Amino acid sequence: MSYPKRTAALASVAALAGSAVLMAAPAARAEVVNVNYQCRTPIGDKSAVSPIDIQGVRNGSGYRITMSWQKGVSSSPVDLGKGAMNPSATIRLGGADSGTMSVTGPANQAVVPANTPIKINDLTGTYTPEKSGKVTFTAGVLTIKALGTTTTCTPTNSPGASLTLEVTAASGSSGGTQGGSDSDSGSAAALPQTGPEDSAIALGTLGGTVLLAGAAGTLWLTRRDQAARARR
């Protein structure tokens, strides 16, 4: 094969490989969903609407899931001192998986004044898929424990999923869904986000690496041809 034809062929292979990588980008979709909570408190029922955001970050063989409240829910008739309130919640799974996972978070870091909406800190948990496919994550029951009492807030408006992830089952996984807080937040922060934009950027970089590898191969063949001609 002549040098020009060989160069063109290698460039075509590299371009096709890069395109294939981009086409293989995992699907991920996240959106903020308004959730209408009906809360059962020690002093009676209350309701509140809060936009809920759920995000997923790849973490080893699973995903670190973070649930965020953009508005406060429920309230207390008395001030809640620092560290007096402990929140937790469930997230309903759908699509390729089912059931629920739990997310937890730290106690309140500042005093919550009486009769004001309680702002929930971000809650996190680890999800380890046992099946591959698209999995949806939807806000479930919120539980607030404070001053020896328990308040439960249940969605009443059948909210849609806040997050959809294309997941791959962990090799040898037998447990399925895992919940609870994750103390490795430092290492998780360095991992790529599973949102669509970050996935495209990461895979685009990989596609660029494939193109560079093709260019390196072309340069090597060119030098070999030149060396062969010099020996003649």
QUIWORA-V11253 format. One record per residue. N is the residue number from 1. SS is DSSP state (a for helix, b for strand, c for the rest). PHI is phi in degrees with one decimal (none if undefined). OMEGA is omega as a letter, one per 20 degrees, with the letter a starting at -180 (999 if undefined). Layout:
BEGIN
N | SS | PHI | OMEGA
N | SS | PHI | OMEGA
END
This chain:
BEGIN
1 | c | none | a
2 | c | -66.3 | a
3 | a | -59.7 | a
4 | a | -60.8 | a
5 | a | -66.6 | r
6 | a | -64.2 | r
7 | a | -62.6 | a
8 | a | -63.5 | a
9 | a | -65.6 | r
10 | a | -64.4 | r
11 | a | -63.7 | r
12 | a | -65.4 | r
13 | a | -62.3 | a
14 | a | -63.3 | a
15 | a | -64.9 | r
16 | a | -64.6 | r
17 | a | -63.9 | r
18 | a | -63.1 | r
19 | a | -64.5 | a
20 | a | -64.7 | r
21 | a | -62.8 | a
22 | a | -65.0 | a
23 | a | -67.4 | a
24 | c | -87.5 | a
25 | c | -57.8 | a
26 | c | -67.6 | a
27 | c | -76.8 | r
28 | b | -148.9 | a
29 | b | -140.7 | r
30 | b | -129.7 | r
31 | c | -150.9 | r
32 | c | -79.9 | a
33 | b | -120.2 | r
34 | b | -74.9 | a
35 | b | -116.6 | r
36 | b | -92.3 | a
37 | b | -92.5 | r
38 | b | -108.0 | a
39 | b | -106.2 | r
40 | b | -99.6 | a
41 | b | -113.8 | r
42 | c | -61.5 | a
43 | c | -112.9 | r
44 | b | 125.3 | a
45 | b | -83.9 | r
46 | b | -139.6 | r
47 | b | -132.1 | r
48 | b | -160.0 | r
49 | b | -111.1 | r
50 | b | -135.2 | r
51 | b | -68.6 | a
52 | b | -113.5 | r
53 | b | -120.5 | r
54 | b | -124.1 | a
55 | b | -123.4 | r
56 | b | -128.5 | r
57 | b | -126.6 | r
58 | b | -59.5 | a
59 | b | -142.8 | a
60 | c | 66.1 | a
61 | c | -88.4 | a
62 | b | -130.1 | a
63 | b | -135.0 | r
64 | b | -88.2 | a
65 | b | -103.2 | r
66 | b | -121.3 | a
67 | b | -111.7 | a
68 | b | -124.0 | r
69 | b | -105.8 | a
70 | c | -91.9 | r
71 | c | -138.0 | r
72 | c | -73.9 | r
73 | b | -129.4 | a
74 | c | 55.0 | r
75 | c | -166.0 | r
76 | c | -123.3 | r
77 | c | -73.7 | r
78 | c | -129.9 | r
79 | c | -60.9 | r
80 | b | -105.8 | a
81 | c | -66.7 | r
82 | c | -56.1 | r
83 | c | 80.9 | a
84 | c | -83.8 | a
85 | b | -115.3 | r
86 | b | -124.2 | a
87 | b | -96.7 | r
88 | b | -154.7 | a
89 | b | -156.3 | r
90 | b | -113.1 | r
91 | b | -123.4 | r
92 | b | -82.6 | r
93 | b | -102.0 | r
94 | b | -144.9 | a
95 | b | 78.5 | a
96 | c | -73.2 | r
97 | c | -128.7 | r
98 | c | -148.0 | a
99 | b | 96.3 | a
100 | b | -136.3 | r
101 | b | -127.3 | a
102 | b | -106.8 | r
103 | b | -130.1 | a
104 | b | -134.4 | a
105 | c | -157.8 | a
106 | c | -74.2 | r
107 | c | -67.8 | a
108 | c | -58.7 | a
109 | c | -95.1 | r
110 | c | -143.2 | r
111 | c | -64.9 | r
112 | b | -99.5 | a
113 | c | -62.6 | r
114 | c | -61.8 | r
115 | c | 59.1 | r
116 | c | -124.7 | r
117 | c | -55.9 | a
118 | b | -82.8 | r
119 | c | -83.3 | a
120 | c | -88.7 | r
121 | c | -68.7 | r
122 | c | -57.9 | r
123 | b | -109.6 | a
124 | b | -130.7 | r
125 | b | -162.2 | a
126 | b | -111.6 | r
127 | b | -111.1 | r
128 | c | -113.4 | a
129 | c | -70.5 | r
130 | c | -105.0 | r
131 | c | -134.3 | r
132 | c | -91.9 | r
133 | b | 139.6 | r
134 | b | -86.2 | a
135 | b | -118.9 | r
136 | b | -102.9 | a
137 | b | -125.4 | a
138 | b | -126.6 | a
139 | b | -56.6 | r
140 | b | -114.7 | a
141 | b | -81.3 | r
142 | b | -100.4 | r
143 | b | -121.6 | r
144 | b | -121.9 | r
145 | b | -109.3 | a
146 | b | -153.7 | r
147 | c | 52.4 | r
148 | c | 78.2 | r
149 | b | -116.6 | r
150 | b | -128.4 | r
151 | b | -115.5 | r
152 | b | -115.9 | a
153 | b | -119.5 | a
154 | b | -114.0 | r
155 | b | -63.5 | a
156 | c | -116.7 | a
157 | c | -107.8 | a
158 | c | 46.4 | a
159 | c | -64.6 | r
160 | c | -79.0 | a
161 | c | -68.4 | r
162 | c | -88.9 | a
163 | b | -149.6 | r
164 | b | -126.9 | a
165 | b | -123.3 | r
166 | b | -89.9 | a
167 | b | -114.2 | r
168 | c | -120.9 | a
169 | c | -60.8 | r
170 | c | -67.2 | a
171 | c | -63.1 | r
172 | c | 75.8 | a
173 | c | -68.4 | r
174 | c | -131.1 | a
175 | c | -93.9 | a
176 | c | 84.4 | a
177 | c | -74.1 | r
178 | c | -124.2 | r
179 | c | -133.4 | r
180 | c | 112.5 | a
181 | c | -76.3 | a
182 | c | -125.2 | a
183 | c | -82.6 | a
184 | c | -89.1 | a
185 | a | -67.1 | a
186 | a | -64.3 | a
187 | a | -70.7 | a
188 | a | -65.5 | a
189 | a | -63.9 | a
190 | c | -88.0 | a
191 | c | -83.1 | a
192 | c | -69.5 | r
193 | b | -66.5 | r
194 | c | -95.4 | r
195 | c | -66.9 | a
196 | a | -60.7 | a
197 | a | -67.6 | a
198 | a | -67.9 | r
199 | a | -62.5 | a
200 | a | -64.0 | r
201 | a | -64.7 | a
202 | a | -62.5 | a
203 | a | -73.6 | r
204 | a | -63.0 | r
205 | a | -63.2 | r
206 | a | -63.5 | r
207 | a | -61.5 | r
208 | a | -63.8 | r
209 | a | -63.5 | r
210 | a | -61.8 | r
211 | a | -62.9 | r
212 | a | -65.0 | r
213 | a | -62.7 | r
214 | a | -64.7 | r
215 | a | -65.5 | r
216 | a | -63.8 | r
217 | a | -63.7 | r
218 | a | -62.6 | a
219 | a | -63.3 | a
220 | a | -64.7 | r
221 | a | -64.7 | r
222 | a | -61.9 | a
223 | a | -65.8 | r
224 | a | -66.9 | r
225 | a | -63.6 | r
226 | a | -64.7 | r
227 | a | -65.9 | r
228 | a | -65.5 | r
229 | a | -65.4 | a
230 | a | -66.7 | a
231 | a | -68.9 | r
232 | c | -68.4 | 999
END
